[in-house]
Amino acid sequence: MSDTELNPEVMPADASDSIRAEVAQEYAGKLARAELKTHAAQAGISLPDGFTDYLEAAKLLGEDGKPSAEAIEEVLAPFKPKEPTLPQLAGAGHNRGGNPIPEYPRVSLDARHRK
């Protein structure tokens, strides 16, 4: 090994910067995956096994190279439980909601028996 490989002080500045950039990019992906798992756990979402292995970490990063909360929420959106839609039931009793039940005129029992 040469001195430039062992001693960072002897290394040229541009090589040192490119190595730092590579390391930062590698760990940004790992950080993005960890953030994804954290957001999923906080939302009560259980991700399928191996989901993060197939996920491209670069899509979870913002323009600054750090994990983006918006991108993570977008990835987790299909896994979030949806509110159940229940049908409108009339049920028993007097219902005046959206049901088109005709209202008949009420006739007093006293009025029917009088002649």
DSSP file (Angstrom, degrees, kcal/mol; ACC not computed):
  #  RESIDUE AA STRUCTURE BP1 BP2  ACC     N-H-->O    O-->H-N    N-H-->O    O-->H-N    TCO  KAPPA ALPHA  PHI   PSI    X-CA   Y-CA   Z-CA
    1    1 A M              0   0    0      0, 0.0     2,-0.1     0, 0.0     0, 0.0   0.000 360.0 360.0 360.0 145.8    0.0    0.0    0.0
    2    2 A S    >>  -     0   0    0      1,-0.1     4,-1.1     4,-0.0     3,-0.6  -0.404 360.0-107.0 -88.5 169.7    1.1    3.5   -0.7
    3    3 A D  H 3> S+     0   0    0      1,-0.2     4,-2.5     2,-0.2     7,-0.3   0.815 117.0  60.1 -65.2 -30.8    1.3    6.3    1.7
    4    4 A T  H 34 S+     0   0    0      1,-0.2    -1,-0.2     2,-0.2     7,-0.2   0.803 103.7  50.9 -70.2 -27.4   -1.7    8.0    0.2
    5    5 A E  H <4 S+     0   0    0     -3,-0.6    -1,-0.2     1,-0.1    -2,-0.2   0.815 118.6  36.1 -77.8 -30.0   -3.9    5.0    0.9
    6    6 A L  H  < S+     0   0    0     -4,-1.1    -2,-0.2     1,-0.2    -3,-0.1   0.817 114.4  52.9 -92.7 -33.6   -2.9    4.8    4.6
    7    7 A N    >X  -     0   0    0     -4,-2.5     3,-1.0    -5,-0.2     4,-0.8  -0.901  59.3-164.4-112.2 112.0   -2.5    8.5    5.6
    8    8 A P  T 34 S+     0   0    0      0, 0.0    -1,-0.1     0, 0.0     3,-0.1   0.733  88.5  65.3 -67.8 -19.9   -5.4   10.8    4.9
    9    9 A E  T 34 S+     0   0    0      1,-0.2    -5,-0.1     4,-0.0     4,-0.1   0.809 103.9  45.6 -70.4 -27.9   -3.2   13.9    5.3
   10   10 A V  T <4 S+     0   0    0     -3,-1.0    -1,-0.2    -7,-0.3    -6,-0.1   0.654  93.0 104.0 -86.6 -17.6   -1.1   12.9    2.3
   11   11 A M  S  < S-     0   0    0     -4,-0.8    -6,-0.0    -7,-0.2    -7,-0.0  -0.345  82.5-105.1 -66.4 141.9   -4.3   12.2    0.2
   12   12 A P     >  -     0   0    0      0, 0.0     4,-2.1     0, 0.0     5,-0.2  -0.348  27.7-119.9 -64.2 151.4   -5.3   14.8   -2.4
   13   13 A A  H  > S+     0   0    0      1,-0.2     4,-2.3     2,-0.2     5,-0.2   0.873 110.8  52.3 -63.2 -39.9   -8.3   16.9   -1.4
   14   14 A D  H  > S+     0   0    0      2,-0.2     4,-2.0     1,-0.2    -1,-0.2   0.864 109.8  48.8 -69.0 -34.1  -10.5   15.8   -4.3
   15   15 A A  H  > S+     0   0    0      2,-0.2     4,-2.0     1,-0.2    -1,-0.2   0.896 111.3  50.2 -68.7 -40.4   -9.9   12.1   -3.6
   16   16 A S  H  X S+     0   0    0     -4,-2.1     4,-2.2     1,-0.2    -2,-0.2   0.908 111.2  48.8 -63.8 -41.5  -10.8   12.7    0.0
   17   17 A D  H  X S+     0   0    0     -4,-2.3     4,-2.3     2,-0.2    -2,-0.2   0.884 110.1  50.7 -66.3 -39.0  -13.9   14.5   -0.9
   18   18 A S  H  X S+     0   0    0     -4,-2.0     4,-2.1     2,-0.2    -1,-0.2   0.877 110.3  49.7 -68.5 -35.7  -15.0   11.8   -3.3
   19   19 A I  H  X S+     0   0    0     -4,-2.0     4,-2.4     2,-0.2    -2,-0.2   0.920 111.3  49.2 -66.7 -42.8  -14.5    9.1   -0.7
   20   20 A R  H  X S+     0   0    0     -4,-2.2     4,-2.7     1,-0.2    -2,-0.2   0.898 110.3  51.3 -61.5 -40.2  -16.6   11.2    1.8
   21   21 A A  H  X S+     0   0    0     -4,-2.3     4,-2.3     2,-0.2    -1,-0.2   0.903 110.2  48.9 -64.6 -41.1  -19.3   11.6   -0.8
   22   22 A E  H  X S+     0   0    0     -4,-2.1     4,-2.3     2,-0.2    -2,-0.2   0.921 113.5  46.3 -63.5 -44.6  -19.4    7.8   -1.5
   23   23 A V  H  X S+     0   0    0     -4,-2.4     4,-2.5     1,-0.2     5,-0.2   0.915 112.8  49.9 -65.1 -42.8  -19.6    7.0    2.2
   24   24 A A  H  X S+     0   0    0     -4,-2.7     4,-1.8     1,-0.2    -1,-0.2   0.893 111.5  49.0 -62.8 -39.8  -22.3    9.7    2.8
   25   25 A Q  H  X S+     0   0    0     -4,-2.3     4,-1.5     2,-0.2    -2,-0.2   0.903 111.5  49.3 -66.7 -41.6  -24.3    8.3   -0.1
   26   26 A E  H  X S+     0   0    0     -4,-2.3     4,-1.4     1,-0.2    -2,-0.2   0.930 115.4  42.4 -64.0 -45.7  -24.0    4.7    1.2
   27   27 A Y  H  X S+     0   0    0     -4,-2.5     4,-2.5     1,-0.2    -1,-0.2   0.750 105.8  63.2 -76.9 -22.5  -25.1    5.6    4.7
   28   28 A A  H  X S+     0   0    0     -4,-1.8     4,-2.4    -5,-0.2    -1,-0.2   0.891 103.6  50.1 -65.1 -38.4  -27.8    8.0    3.5
   29   29 A G  H  X S+     0   0    0     -4,-1.5     4,-2.1     2,-0.2    -2,-0.2   0.908 111.8  46.8 -64.5 -42.6  -29.5    4.9    1.9
   30   30 A K  H  X S+     0   0    0     -4,-1.4     4,-2.1     2,-0.2    -2,-0.2   0.901 112.9  49.7 -65.7 -40.4  -29.2    3.0    5.1
   31   31 A L  H  X S+     0   0    0     -4,-2.5     4,-2.5     2,-0.2    -2,-0.2   0.889 108.9  52.7 -64.7 -39.3  -30.5    5.9    7.1
   32   32 A A  H  X S+     0   0    0     -4,-2.4     4,-2.3     2,-0.2    -2,-0.2   0.900 109.3  49.0 -64.0 -41.2  -33.5    6.3    4.7
   33   33 A R  H  X S+     0   0    0     -4,-2.1     4,-2.2     2,-0.2    -1,-0.2   0.901 111.6  49.3 -64.9 -40.0  -34.4    2.6    5.2
   34   34 A A  H  X S+     0   0    0     -4,-2.1     4,-2.1     2,-0.2    -2,-0.2   0.902 110.8  50.1 -65.2 -40.9  -34.2    3.0    8.9
   35   35 A E  H  X S+     0   0    0     -4,-2.5     4,-2.8     2,-0.2     5,-0.2   0.893 108.8  53.1 -63.1 -39.4  -36.4    6.1    8.7
   36   36 A L  H  X S+     0   0    0     -4,-2.3     4,-2.3     1,-0.2    -2,-0.2   0.927 109.9  46.9 -60.9 -46.1  -38.9    4.2    6.6
   37   37 A K  H  X S+     0   0    0     -4,-2.2     4,-2.2     2,-0.2    -1,-0.2   0.876 112.3  51.1 -64.4 -36.9  -39.1    1.4    9.2
   38   38 A T  H  X S+     0   0    0     -4,-2.1     4,-2.3     2,-0.2    -2,-0.2   0.934 110.9  46.9 -66.1 -46.6  -39.5    4.0   12.0
   39   39 A H  H  X S+     0   0    0     -4,-2.8     4,-1.8     1,-0.2    -2,-0.2   0.895 112.4  51.2 -62.0 -39.6  -42.3    5.8   10.2
   40   40 A A  H  <>S+     0   0    0     -4,-2.3     5,-3.1    -5,-0.2     4,-0.5   0.913 110.4  48.1 -64.6 -42.5  -44.0    2.5    9.5
   41   41 A A  H ><5S+     0   0    0     -4,-2.2     3,-0.8     1,-0.2    -2,-0.2   0.892 110.8  50.9 -65.5 -39.3  -43.8    1.4   13.1
   42   42 A Q  H 3<5S+     0   0    0     -4,-2.3    -1,-0.2     1,-0.2    -2,-0.2   0.837 111.5  48.0 -67.4 -31.6  -45.2    4.7   14.3
   43   43 A A  T 3<5S-     0   0    0     -4,-1.8    -1,-0.2    -5,-0.2    -2,-0.2   0.484 116.6-113.9 -86.7  -2.7  -48.1    4.5   11.9
   44   44 A G  T < 5 +     0   0    0     -3,-0.8     2,-0.5    -4,-0.5    -3,-0.2   0.780  67.3 145.7  77.0  26.8  -48.8    0.9   13.0
   45   45 A I      < -     0   0    0     -5,-3.1     2,-0.7    -6,-0.2    -1,-0.3  -0.834  39.7-152.6-100.4 130.7  -47.9   -0.5    9.6
   46   46 A S        -     0   0    0     -2,-0.5     3,-0.1    33,-0.2    -9,-0.0  -0.912  17.5-145.3-102.7 116.9  -46.3   -3.9    9.3
   47   47 A L        -     0   0    0     -2,-0.7     3,-0.1     1,-0.1    29,-0.0  -0.495  24.4-100.4 -78.8 147.1  -44.1   -4.0    6.2
   48   48 A P    >   -     0   0    0      0, 0.0     3,-1.9     0, 0.0     4,-0.3  -0.271  51.7 -84.1 -61.8 153.5  -43.8   -7.3    4.2
   49   49 A D  T 3  S+     0   0    0      1,-0.3    -3,-0.0     2,-0.1     0, 0.0  -0.373 114.7   9.7 -60.1 132.2  -40.7   -9.3    4.8
   50   50 A G  T 3> S+     0   0    0     -3,-0.1     4,-1.1    -2,-0.1     3,-0.3   0.554  86.5 130.1  77.3   8.2  -37.8   -8.1    2.6
   51   51 A F  H X> S+     0   0    0     -3,-1.9     3,-0.5     1,-0.2     4,-0.5   0.919  73.6  47.1 -61.3 -44.3  -39.7   -5.0    1.5
   52   52 A T  H 34 S+     0   0    0     -4,-0.3    -1,-0.2     1,-0.2     3,-0.2   0.732 103.2  64.5 -72.8 -20.0  -36.9   -2.6    2.2
   53   53 A D  H 34 S+     0   0    0     -3,-0.3    -1,-0.2     1,-0.2    -2,-0.2   0.855 107.7  40.5 -68.3 -33.6  -34.4   -4.9    0.5
   54   54 A Y  H << S+     0   0    0     -4,-1.1     2,-0.3    -3,-0.5    -1,-0.2   0.497  94.9 102.9 -92.3  -4.5  -36.1   -4.3   -2.9
   55   55 A L  S  < S-     0   0    0     -4,-0.5     2,-0.8    -3,-0.2     3,-0.1  -0.625  75.6-125.4 -83.9 133.9  -36.7   -0.6   -2.3
   56   56 A E    >   -     0   0    0     -2,-0.3     3,-1.3     1,-0.2     4,-0.3  -0.698  18.0-158.0 -80.1 112.7  -34.4    1.8   -4.1
   57   57 A A  G >  S+     0   0    0     -2,-0.8     3,-1.4     1,-0.3     4,-0.4   0.766  84.9  69.3 -66.2 -26.8  -33.0    4.0   -1.3
   58   58 A A  G >  S+     0   0    0      1,-0.3     3,-0.8     2,-0.2    -1,-0.3   0.789  93.4  58.7 -63.5 -26.4  -32.2    6.9   -3.6
   59   59 A K  G <  S+     0   0    0     -3,-1.3    -1,-0.3     1,-0.2    -2,-0.2   0.640 100.1  57.3 -77.7 -13.5  -35.9    7.5   -4.1
   60   60 A L  G <  S+     0   0    0     -3,-1.4     8,-3.1    -4,-0.3     2,-0.3   0.514  92.4  90.1 -90.2  -6.5  -36.3    8.0   -0.4
   61   61 A L  B <   -A   67   0A   0     -3,-0.8     2,-0.0    -4,-0.4   -32,-0.0  -0.664  69.6-136.1 -95.3 145.9  -33.7   10.8   -0.3
   62   62 A G    >   -     0   0    0      4,-3.4     3,-1.4    -2,-0.3    -1,-0.1  -0.138  41.0 -85.0 -82.8-173.2  -34.5   14.5   -0.8
   63   63 A E  T 3  S+     0   0    0      1,-0.3    -1,-0.1     2,-0.1    -2,-0.0   0.778 128.6  57.8 -66.4 -25.9  -32.5   16.9   -3.0
   64   64 A D  T 3  S-     0   0    0      2,-0.2    -1,-0.3     1,-0.0    -3,-0.0   0.484 118.5-109.4 -84.3  -1.7  -30.1   17.5   -0.1
   65   65 A G  S <  S+     0   0    0     -3,-1.4    -2,-0.1     1,-0.3     3,-0.0   0.507  83.8 113.9  88.2   4.5  -29.2   13.8    0.1
   66   66 A K  S    S-     0   0    0      1,-0.1    -4,-3.4   -35,-0.0    -1,-0.3  -0.731  81.4 -78.4-105.3 157.6  -31.1   13.3    3.4
   67   67 A P  B     -A   61   0A   0      0, 0.0     2,-0.5     0, 0.0    -6,-0.3  -0.276  45.9-138.4 -56.7 135.4  -34.2   11.1    4.0
   68   68 A S     >  -     0   0    0     -8,-3.1     4,-2.0     1,-0.1     5,-0.2  -0.860   7.6-155.3-101.4 123.7  -37.3   12.9    2.8
   69   69 A A  H  > S+     0   0    0     -2,-0.5     4,-2.4     1,-0.2     5,-0.2   0.861  96.4  53.9 -64.5 -35.7  -40.4   12.6    5.0
   70   70 A E  H  > S+     0   0    0      2,-0.2     4,-2.0     1,-0.2    -1,-0.2   0.915 109.0  47.3 -66.0 -42.6  -42.7   13.2    2.0
   71   71 A A  H  > S+     0   0    0      2,-0.2     4,-1.8     1,-0.2    -1,-0.2   0.884 112.3  50.4 -66.0 -38.0  -41.1   10.4   -0.1
   72   72 A I  H  X S+     0   0    0     -4,-2.0     4,-2.0   -12,-0.2    -2,-0.2   0.912 110.1  49.5 -66.7 -42.4  -41.3    8.0    2.9
   73   73 A E  H  X S+     0   0    0     -4,-2.4     4,-1.2     1,-0.2    -1,-0.2   0.872 108.9  53.8 -63.4 -36.3  -45.0    8.9    3.4
   74   74 A E  H  < S+     0   0    0     -4,-2.0    -1,-0.2     1,-0.2    -2,-0.2   0.883 109.4  47.7 -65.4 -38.5  -45.6    8.3   -0.3
   75   75 A V  H  < S+     0   0    0     -4,-1.8    -2,-0.2     1,-0.2    -1,-0.2   0.869 115.1  45.4 -69.4 -36.5  -44.1    4.8   -0.1
   76   76 A L  H >X S+     0   0    0     -4,-2.0     3,-1.4     1,-0.2     4,-0.8   0.623  88.1  91.1 -82.7 -13.0  -46.1    3.9    3.0
   77   77 A A  G >< S+     0   0    0     -4,-1.2     3,-1.0     1,-0.3    -1,-0.2   0.865  83.0  52.4 -55.0 -43.7  -49.4    5.3    1.7
   78   78 A P  G 34 S+     0   0    0      0, 0.0    -1,-0.3     0, 0.0    -2,-0.1   0.744 109.0  52.3 -66.8 -18.5  -50.6    1.9    0.1
   79   79 A F  G <4 S+     0   0    0     -3,-1.4    -2,-0.2    -4,-0.2   -33,-0.2   0.592  83.2 106.2 -91.8 -11.2  -50.0    0.1    3.4
   80   80 A K  S << S-     0   0    0     -3,-1.0     2,-0.1    -4,-0.8   -36,-0.1  -0.475  79.4-110.8 -71.5 136.9  -52.0    2.4    5.6
   81   81 A P        -     0   0    0      0, 0.0     2,-0.3     0, 0.0    -1,-0.1  -0.442  32.1-136.1 -68.4 138.9  -55.3    1.0    6.7
   82   82 A K        -     0   0    0     -2,-0.1     3,-0.0     1,-0.1     0, 0.0  -0.638  23.3 -99.7 -94.4 152.8  -58.3    2.7    5.1
   83   83 A E        -     0   0    0     -2,-0.3     2,-0.1     1,-0.1    -1,-0.1  -0.505  45.3-112.2 -67.5 134.8  -61.5    3.7    7.0
   84   84 A P        -     0   0    0      0, 0.0     2,-0.7     0, 0.0    -1,-0.1  -0.444  22.6-136.9 -70.0 141.9  -64.2    1.1    6.4
   85   85 A T        -     0   0    0     -2,-0.1    -3,-0.0    -3,-0.0     0, 0.0  -0.891  21.4-165.9-100.9 119.1  -67.1    2.2    4.3
   86   86 A L        -     0   0    0     -2,-0.7     2,-0.1     1,-0.0     3,-0.0  -0.819  21.3-114.4-104.8 142.5  -70.4    1.0    5.8
   87   87 A P        -     0   0    0      0, 0.0     2,-0.8     0, 0.0    -1,-0.0  -0.377  32.7-105.6 -72.0 153.9  -73.7    1.1    4.0
   88   88 A Q        -     0   0    0     -2,-0.1     2,-0.4    10,-0.0     0, 0.0  -0.718  42.2-164.0 -79.7 113.0  -76.4    3.4    5.2
   89   89 A L        -     0   0    0     -2,-0.8    -3,-0.0     1,-0.1     0, 0.0  -0.809  19.6-152.4-102.9 140.5  -78.9    1.1    6.8
   90   90 A A        +     0   0    0     -2,-0.4    -1,-0.1     1,-0.1     7,-0.1   0.909  33.2 177.9 -76.6 -43.4  -82.5    2.1    7.6
   91   91 A G        -     0   0    0      4,-0.0     2,-0.3     3,-0.0     4,-0.1  -0.160  40.9 -41.5  70.0-170.0  -82.9   -0.3   10.5
   92   92 A A  S    S+     0   0    0      2,-0.1     2,-0.2     0, 0.0     0, 0.0  -0.642 100.2  35.0 -92.5 150.6  -86.1   -0.4   12.6
   93   93 A G  S    S-     0   0    0     -2,-0.3     2,-0.8     2,-0.1    -3,-0.0  -0.596 103.1 -22.7 108.6-169.2  -88.0    2.6   13.7
   94   94 A H        +     0   0    0     -2,-0.2     2,-0.5     2,-0.0    -2,-0.1  -0.722  61.4 179.4 -87.5 110.0  -88.7    6.1   12.4
   95   95 A N        +     0   0    0     -2,-0.8     6,-0.2     1,-0.1    -2,-0.1  -0.955  19.1 163.3-118.0 124.4  -86.2    7.0    9.7
   96   96 A R        +     0   0    0     -2,-0.5    -1,-0.1     4,-0.1    -2,-0.0   0.227  46.6 104.7-119.0  12.1  -86.4   10.3    7.8
   97   97 A G  S    S-     0   0    0      1,-0.1    -7,-0.0    -7,-0.1    -2,-0.0   0.758 101.0 -37.9 -64.6-120.6  -82.8   10.4    6.5
   98   98 A G  S    S+     0   0    0      2,-0.1    -1,-0.1     0, 0.0    -8,-0.0   0.389 102.9 114.1 -90.9   2.7  -82.2    9.6    2.8
   99   99 A N        -     0   0    0      1,-0.1     2,-2.0    -9,-0.0    -4,-0.0  -0.614  66.4-136.9 -79.1 129.0  -84.9    6.9    2.6
  100  100 A P        +     0   0    0      0, 0.0    -1,-0.1     0, 0.0    -2,-0.1  -0.416  43.3 156.7 -83.3  65.5  -87.8    7.8    0.4
  101  101 A I        -     0   0    0     -2,-2.0     2,-0.1    -6,-0.2    -2,-0.0  -0.809  42.6-124.1 -90.6 122.8  -90.5    6.5    2.7
  102  102 A P        -     0   0    0      0, 0.0     2,-0.6     0, 0.0    -1,-0.0  -0.368  17.3-133.2 -67.8 145.1  -93.8    8.2    1.9
  103  103 A E        -     0   0    0     -2,-0.1     3,-0.0     3,-0.0    -2,-0.0  -0.884  19.0-155.0-101.8 119.1  -95.5   10.0    4.8
  104  104 A Y        -     0   0    0     -2,-0.6     2,-0.1     1,-0.1     0, 0.0  -0.644  28.1 -99.7 -91.1 148.1  -99.2    9.2    5.2
  105  105 A P        -     0   0    0      0, 0.0     2,-0.4     0, 0.0    -1,-0.1  -0.436  38.7-124.7 -66.5 137.5 -101.5   11.5    6.9
  106  106 A R        -     0   0    0     -2,-0.1     2,-0.5    -3,-0.0    -3,-0.0  -0.682  22.3-160.2 -87.7 133.9 -102.2   10.5   10.4
  107  107 A V        -     0   0    0     -2,-0.4     2,-0.1     3,-0.0     5,-0.0  -0.953  19.3-122.2-116.1 129.1 -105.8   10.0   11.4
  108  108 A S     >  -     0   0    0     -2,-0.5     4,-1.1     1,-0.1     3,-0.2  -0.379  14.6-130.1 -67.3 144.9 -106.9   10.1   15.0
  109  109 A L  H  > S+     0   0    0      1,-0.2     4,-1.3     2,-0.2     3,-0.2   0.846 109.0  57.4 -64.3 -33.4 -108.7    7.0   16.2
  110  110 A D  H  > S+     0   0    0      1,-0.2     4,-0.7     2,-0.2    -1,-0.2   0.890 102.8  53.9 -65.0 -37.6 -111.4    9.2   17.6
  111  111 A A  H  4 S+     0   0    0      1,-0.2     3,-0.3     2,-0.2    -1,-0.2   0.813 105.5  53.2 -69.7 -29.5 -112.1   10.7   14.2
  112  112 A R  H  < S+     0   0    0     -4,-1.1    -1,-0.2     1,-0.2    -2,-0.2   0.845 109.3  47.5 -74.0 -32.7 -112.6    7.3   12.6
  113  113 A H  H  < S+     0   0    0     -4,-1.3     2,-0.4    -3,-0.1    -1,-0.2   0.507  94.2  89.8 -89.2  -4.8 -115.2    6.1   15.1
  114  114 A R     <        0   0    0     -4,-0.7    -4,-0.0    -3,-0.3     0, 0.0  -0.778 360.0 360.0 -93.4 134.9 -117.3    9.3   15.0
  115  115 A K              0   0    0     -2,-0.4    -1,-0.1     0, 0.0    -4,-0.0   0.330 360.0 360.0-141.5 360.0 -120.1    9.5   12.5
